[in-house]
Every structure is written in C-alpha cells, then in structure tokens.
Amino acid sequence: MVRSFPKIDRHRRRVLEPAPISDNTGPRNILVPEHALVISLARSGRIEAFNRTNNFNGITEVIDAVDGEMIQDPLKVPSMNYGALGCLRSHRIALEYAKAKGWEMVLIFEDDAQPVEGFNEKLEEVMKELPEDWDMLWLGGKDNTPPAPYTERLKQLTGSWGTYGIIIRNTVYNFFIEQFKEEHQSSDEYYRRNHLKFKSFRTSVDLVLHTGEVSEIMKVIQQTTKR
C-alpha cells in the first residue's frame, strides 16, 4: 500500500512520502529516537535520493531549508555568508518545531548525510551508554579538538564540526534557539563553541557520513556579491 503525501504546512515541514509497502516487508525500521527531521532545500532534489536510500519512511519529517539565495536581510557580521545564514535559520526552525511538538529529543539530518549500514541497531547500542543527563550526541563530523574517551562506543565532545547527523535533547532547545537568533556565526560554530558547556558526546565510530557533495544549504554564492 502507499500512504498519501501530506501537504507542507505553515511550519515548513512535511512527512517523507513512504515507499510502497508490501505485506511481507517484515518489521519496521524504527529510528532511535523515534522523531527525526531532515533539513533539505526544495530545489536541490536531494530529499528524493535520501528517501530512496534510507528506510525511514513514516518516521522522518522534512524541514524545508531556508534558501540563502532568497534572504533579503543584511548580514549582521561580515564573517557570515547567505548560505551559512540559511543553514542556521533552518536548524533553528528544526529546534523550534521539535520544541513545539514536545519531543524529548530530535535526530536532525541534513540532506547530504548518509547513515551507515545497520544505523538503527548501532545507534541503539550507542544510546545505551549515554548518561541519563546527556544533552547532545554527534553521529559524525570533524573534530576541531580531540574528544575525550568515555565508553567503548562514545567519546566526550570538546569541539566538533558538522551538523549533518546530530541528536539534540530538549534540555538545550531553548539555549540554542536563542543563540541562533543572534545570527553572528554558523550553526556548526554555535554548537562547537558550546560542546563543553553541556554534556555533549560523539560516537567513537561515525554512524552518519557526509556524501562529499557541496551542500546546497551551506553553499557560498560566488557568482555575485549580495548586498
């Protein structure tokens, strides 16, 4: 059977269109946590590839990314660019949506992310090793400073780049929503600068990889200088 495709609502999100499901598909591929968002530019076309590649149907929702090329506001600081600003606003929308829905935690993908084989099972094992009062979990990325060993499957973050596969808990929703409103730096930088402020972890082995393509969300517009 094929479930219908919901319309985009005022929160700029939509549920991924599920692929056809037969009566013999077996157990559903359940995410841990069960609430996940994918940030994707409508014009990039990447969400279709993400949906085909990953069996997250009916669980993952799409946040329509803010297109940096369409932003009319002047930049607040010269170190920012419109691609980074669009990405930052998109991540803020994701956190605001998770907060409004009352979710305890949210898994956020960017559309150029690629979860590894056996992602759900590996993530479940990783999350068993988190302390009860954890705040953030990075599933991949590039370490700016070496993380500290914590358990077999976890390291404690001291500063890491990459927001294409992260889990954010409701304990820090408000803090980062307010931080992101400043719009003085990228979402990567806001998170990196605060990893030590909260109980932040990363997986010892990356569970989410980057496709290596230029991100449409973060793309710097080189053809013309805006404003």
Residue pairs with C-beta under 8 A, 6 or more apart in sequence:
1 20
1 21
2 18
2 19
2 20
2 21
3 17
3 18
3 58
5 14
5 15
5 17
6 14
6 15
7 14
8 14
8 64
11 93
11 97
11 100
12 63
12 64
12 93
13 37
13 61
13 62
13 63
13 64
13 97
14 61
14 62
14 64
15 58
15 60
15 61
15 62
16 38
16 47
16 51
16 56
16 57
16 58
16 60
16 61
16 62
17 51
17 57
18 57
18 58
19 51
19 52
19 57
21 57
28 58
29 55
29 56
29 57
29 59
29 120
30 59
30 120
31 56
31 59
31 60
31 107
31 120
31 123
32 120
32 123
32 124
32 127
33 103
33 104
33 105
33 106
33 107
33 167
34 59
35 59
35 98
35 101
35 103
35 105
35 106
35 107
36 56
36 59
36 60
36 61
36 106
36 107
36 108
36 109
37 60
37 61
37 62
37 63
37 94
37 97
37 98
37 106
37 107
37 108
37 109
38 47
38 50
38 60
38 61
38 62
38 63
38 108
38 109
38 110
38 111
38 113
39 62
39 63
39 65
39 87
39 90
39 91
39 94
39 108
39 109
39 110
39 111
39 217
40 46
40 47
40 50
40 62
40 63
40 64
40 65
40 110
40 111
40 217
41 64
41 65
41 67
41 111
41 216
41 217
42 64
42 65
43 67
43 216
44 111
44 216
44 217
46 111
46 112
46 216
47 62
47 111
50 109
50 111
50 113
51 57
53 114
54 60
54 115
54 119
60 109
63 90
63 93
63 94
63 97
65 86
65 87
65 90
65 111
65 216
65 217
66 85
66 86
66 87
66 89
66 90
66 93
67 86
68 81
68 82
68 83
68 84
68 85
68 86
68 87
68 217
68 219
68 221
69 82
69 86
69 221
71 82
71 85
71 86
71 89
74 227
75 81
75 82
75 85
75 227
76 182
76 183
76 184
77 183
77 184
77 185
79 185
80 183
80 184
80 185
80 186
81 220
81 221
82 220
82 221
82 226
83 215
83 217
83 218
83 219
83 220
83 221
84 185
84 186
84 187
84 218
84 220
85 183
86 217
86 218
87 163
87 186
87 187
87 215
87 217
87 218
88 180
88 183
88 185
88 186
88 187
88 190
89 180
89 183
90 217
91 108
91 163
91 180
91 187
92 176
92 177
92 180
92 181
94 106
94 108
95 106
95 168
95 173
95 176
95 177
95 180
96 177
98 105
98 106
98 168
98 170
98 173
99 170
99 173
99 174
99 177
103 170
104 169
104 170
105 167
105 168
105 169
105 170
106 167
106 168
107 165
107 166
107 167
108 163
108 165
108 166
108 167
108 168
109 115
109 164
109 165
109 208
110 163
110 164
110 165
110 215
110 217
111 216
111 217
112 164
112 210
112 211
112 213
112 215
112 216
113 140
113 164
113 165
113 208
113 209
113 210
113 211
114 208
114 209
114 210
114 211
115 139
115 165
115 207
115 208
115 209
116 122
116 206
116 207
116 208
116 209
119 207
119 208
122 207
123 139
123 207
125 153
126 137
126 153
126 154
126 203
126 207
127 137
129 150
129 151
129 152
129 153
129 154
130 137
130 154
130 201
131 199
133 171
133 199
134 169
134 199
134 200
134 201
135 168
135 169
135 171
135 172
135 198
135 199
135 200
136 157
136 166
136 167
136 168
136 169
136 172
136 191
136 195
136 198
136 199
136 200
136 201
137 166
137 167
137 200
137 201
137 202
137 203
138 157
138 160
138 162
138 165
138 166
138 200
138 201
138 202
138 203
139 165
139 166
139 167
139 202
139 203
139 206
139 207
139 208
140 162
140 164
140 165
140 202
140 203
140 206
140 207
140 208
140 209
140 210
141 160
141 161
141 162
141 163
141 164
141 165
141 202
141 206
142 160
142 161
142 162
143 158
143 159
143 160
143 161
143 202
144 158
144 159
144 160
144 161
144 192
145 158
145 159
146 158
147 155
147 156
147 157
147 158
147 160
147 202
148 155
148 156
148 158
149 155
149 156
150 156
150 201
152 204
153 203
153 204
153 205
154 201
154 202
154 203
154 204
155 201
155 202
155 203
155 204
156 200
156 201
157 195
157 196
157 200
157 201
157 202
158 195
158 196
159 192
159 193
159 195
159 196
160 192
160 195
160 202
161 188
161 192
162 188
162 210
163 187
163 188
163 191
164 208
164 210
165 207
165 208
166 191
168 176
171 198
172 198
175 194
175 198
176 190
176 191
176 194
179 190
179 194
180 187
180 190
185 193
186 218
194 200
